[in-house]
Amino acid sequence: MISKTALAWQHPLPWQQILANAVRDPAVLLDQLKLPMALLPAAQAASRQFPLRVPSGYLARMEVGNPDDPLLRQILPLQAEMDMYADDATDPVGDQAAMVAPGVLHKYTGRVLLLVTGACAIHCRYCFRRHFPYAEANPSTQQWQPALHYIAHDPSISEVILSGGDPLSMSDSRLAELVAQLQVIPHVQRLRVHTRLPVVVPERVTDGLLAWLTGSRLKPVLVLHINHPNEIDAALRDAVQRLRAQQVVVLNQSVLLKGVNDDVRTLVALSEGLFAAGILPYYLHQLDRVQGARHFAVDAARARSLLNEVRGRLPGYLLPRLVQEIPGMDAKLPM
């Protein structure tokens, strides 16, 4: 039987405390997972560029003693992150060029994205915003008027997407204030939230979250970020059922990652696990070529081949769309 770390969620804590207790020291991470300390110098060096952060509940889903665990690979700082490539970028999807007001990205017709925070519950090593200048680009929670003014004066905008960072790292009271201001804009019809927090800290799905997410006239859509079936546990399934009981549409987007999910068996198990948990597969993203993440890249030909094999094993409604984002294009492109 696979040895796992102690189940931290057996002793319930408020989600804020779980975040505060997240592992940030590479030495602690290696010690808890009984991994070779030879990994430490590179992990420390890479984490100085992009800090380590992982909640204990997510850590508990990893196999002790396995440096190739697919969840560990997503969060372990490596020497490869410091390799530089000319065709990698600090802003690989053109976020800064698309910023039309503080915190507002307007790339696609009909929807805008609000970067409500730079904080995350977990630092994924392949993150396409790992170099994003949140301090300069994000408004404070008391200064949303320019963003709200922009949305209110563009009647083509029917959907507002909360992103970050992770929007659910903010308090329910502040998020409720923002949603209350969005819902009075008559042409806005949908509220979409992109988040990894219920995956890594299922305790985040509180009564307060459900109240603001479902308490306005805006149709709520929650897009989770799950890359591997081992990320789906009983606590996540329970959290998703709470969301669905309140008529929240729950979707998933994944990133195709070398050494994590770049095989047919894993992708099939992921889609089946998602659907069993009440989550509909939505997107499978080709990796955004951000500096520091090249070691996760799967080439386009192999990505297409993998999805073709997966297509032969799943019904169409469980097949995510393989897409990539190209700066300046008016939609994500199917591959």
N, C-alpha and C positions, 0 to 999 in steps of 0.2 A: 504493500500500500504506500502511495506517495506521502512523504512526510510534509506537512504544512506547518507554517508558523501558527502561534496561538491566535485564536479567533477573537480579535479585539472587540467585535460588535456583540460578543456575548455579555459584555458589561456596558450597557447603553450609556452614551454620553451625548450631550447636545452637539449638533453638527459643527458649531463654531469651535468647540473644544477639540473635536476630532481634527479639524483643520490646524488648530494651534499646535497639536501634538504630532503633526506630520514629520516624518524623517527627512532631515536636511543634510545630515553629515554622511558622506560616503563610507566612512569607517563603520558607522553604526549600521548602515545598510548591509555591508558585507558581513559584519559580525552576526546580524540577526538571521541572515540567509546561509551562514556557514560557507561563504565563498572565499576563494583564495585571496589573501591580502596582497598578492602580486598585482591585483587589479587596482589597488588603491591609488598609486601615484597618478595614473592617467585619469582616474575618476575624479580626483581632487582638482587636477589641472583643468579638465573639461567643465567641472561644476563651477569653477571661477568665471568662466565665460557665460554659462547658462546654468543657474543653480539647480541642484537636486531638490525635488520635493515630491514626496509620496506618502499618502495616508496609510496608517497601519492596517486598515481593513483591506486595502488593495494589496499590500505586501503579503497578507495572510493567504492570498490566492496563488502565491508563487511556490514552486517546488524548491524546497531547501536543498542546497548543494548543487543546483543546476545552473551554471552560468548562461545556458542557452534557453532558459525558460522564456516563453514568448511574451509574458507580461513584464518580466525583468528587462528584456531587451528594449522595451519601450521607454524605460525610465533610467537605465544605468548609463551614467556618463562614460564615454569611451575616448581613447586616443584618436580614433577616426574622425571625431567631431572637429578636430583642429586641422585636418587636411583641407587645403584650399584648392578650389577649382574655378577656372575663369568663367564658366557658364553657370555657376551658382550665384545667388543674389541674396542680399539682406531683405529685399522686399519682392519676393518672387511672383506675387500675383497683382502687383501694382496698386496696393492699398492706398499709399500716400497720394498718388496721382488722382485717385477716385474720391478723396476727401473733400466734400463740398461745404462743410461746416464742421466746427469742432466735434469730433466723434462720429460724424455721419459719412458713411461710404455709400455712394450712389453709382453702382455699376450697371445694374440691369433695370429695364423698364418695369414699372409697377411695384418695385420694392426697394427699400433702403435698409442698410445695416447700421445699427448703433453700437459702437464700441463703448459699453457702459463701464468697463473696468479693465485694468491690466492684470488683475489677480486671477490665479487659477488654483484649483485644489491639488493638481498634479502637474508636473512639468514633463511633458512628453518630448523626447529628444528630437523628434522629427517635426516639431511645431513650426508651421510656416511663418508664425509671428514671433519667433524667438528673438529677433532683432528689432522688433517694432518699438518706436519711441513713444510709449504710452504716456509718459510724463508730459511730453509736449503736445500730443495729439488729443488726449482725452479731456473733456470738460469735467469739472467737479460735479457732484450730484446736485449742487445748488445752482448750477449754471447751464441748465438744459435749454434755456430760452432760444438761443440761436438754432439749435437742432430742431426744436419743436416748431419754430417759425418757418424753417425750410420745409419741413414736412407739410405743415398746414397750407403753405402757398404753392404746393405742387399737387393738383387734384389727380394726377396720374398714379400717385402712390396709394396702393390699396393694402400693402403689407409692410409691417415693420418687424425687422429681425433683430433681436437682442443678442449680442455677441461680446467678445472681449479678446483676451482673458476669458473668464467664464462668468457670465452674468449672474449665475446663482451663487457666486461667492459674495455677492452683496446681500444686505439684510432684506427680509421680506417687507419691512416698512418702507425702505427707500424704493424698492421695486414697485410696491403698490402705488407710491406717489407718482412715479414715472408713468405707469399704466393708466392711472386716473387722468393724467394730462393727455395721453395719446388717444384715449377713447372719445374725447370730446371733438376730435378732428373728424368730420363726418365722412370723408372719403377713405379713411383707414378702416379696413374690415377684418384683417387678420393680424394676430400677434404670434410670431414664431420665436422660439428660444432655442439657441444652439448651446448645448451644455454637455460636459462630461461628469459633472458633479454627482448626479444620482447614480452613476456607474461606480465611481470610486468611493463615494460616501452616500449610500442609500438613505441614511438618516436625514439627508437634506430635504426629502419630500415630506414637509411638515404641513400641518393644518394651515399655517400662515401662507405657505407657498401656494397651496391649492386655492386659498381664498382670493389672492390677487390674480392668479393665473386664470381662474374660471369666473371671477366675480364681475367682469366687465362685459360689454356687448361684443368685444372682439373675440373672434374664433381662435382658440388656442391650439398651437401646434408645438410639440416639443421634439427636437431633433437630438438624439443621443449620439455619442461617439464611442462605438464599441468595435474593436478590431479583431478580437479573438473569442472563441466560445468560452474559454476559461474565465472571462470577465463576467459572465452571466451566472450569478449565484442566487440563492434563495432570497437574500435581502433585496437584491435588485428586482427580482420578479415581484416581490411584495410591493415595492415602491411603484413599479409600473402598473400593477393592478389598482393601486390607489388613484393614480392619474387617470387611467381608463374609466374607472367608476365615475369620474367627474367629466366624462366626455372629452378628455384631452386626446388629440391625435398624437400618437407616439411613433416616430420614425427613427431610423438609424442610418448614419453614414460612417463608412470605414475608410481607412487609407490602406492601400496595398503596400505592404512593408516586407522587404526581404528579411527572411529569418523569423518572421512573426506569423504571417498568414499567406505567404506566396505559394500555396499548394492547394490542390483541388479539394482534398479531404477536409482541410481546415475551413475553406470558404463555404463548402456545403454544410458542414456542422454549424458554422456561424449563422447562416441564414435559417437553418432549421431551429437552432436554439433561440434566435431572435423571435421567430414566429410563435414558438411555444411559450415565450414570455410575454406575448402580446405586443411585440414591436415589429413593424414592417420594414424590411430592408429597402433602402432608398438609393443611396449613392455608394459606389466603390471608387474612391479618388485615386488617380495616379498621383504619386508623390510630387508635391511642389518643391522645386529645386532651390531650397533655401540653404545658405551656407551652414555647414555643420551636420547635414543629414544625408550626404551622398551614399553612405553605407547602407541606407534603407532602400535605395532605388531599385525598382524592377523595370527592365526595359519594356518599351511599348509593345513589341512583338510578343514577348512572353506574357504580358498582361492580357492581351487579346486572346492568346491561346488558352490561358487559364480560364477566362470567362466563357469561352466557347465550350470547354469541357464541363464547367459548372452548369451551363445552360442545358446540357444533355442529361443532367441528374436532378434538376429541380423544376417544379412548375413555374410558369412565367412570373407569378406574383411574388415568388421568393427570390427572384433574380435581381440583384441591385444593378443600377445603370453604371457602367464603367465610364468615367468622365475625367477630364482634366481642365484646369483653368488656365487660360491664356490671357495675360494682361491686355486690356483694351477691347476684348471681344464682348459682345452684348449678351452672352450666355455661356454657361459651362458647356464644353464640347464633348459629345459622345465619342468614344473611341471605337 
